[in-house]
Amino acid sequence: MGIQSLMMLADMAVLKLRKLFSDEKGDVNIVSIVVLIGIAVLLALVFKDQVTKLLESLFQTISGNATKAVGG
């Protein structure tokens, strides 16, 4: 993808966001989306250590199995 196509995609995204925020029918939806995003961020902060440990464990397992598969 070239820089121009990325800029065009960014411009389209900005236009869609402007339309979303200017549309008065979607005001309740916007509030609910913001609340859900806030809850997701809060949960990510609360369970940060557990998620980090889980991902590290998963990547170690994947890496170990890949090494075994390649090594024989």
Secondary structure, DSSP 8 states (H G I E B T S, - for coil): --HHHHHHHHHHHHHHHHHHHH-GGGHHHHHHHHHHHHHHHHHHHHTHHHHHHHHHHHHHHHHHHHHHHHH-
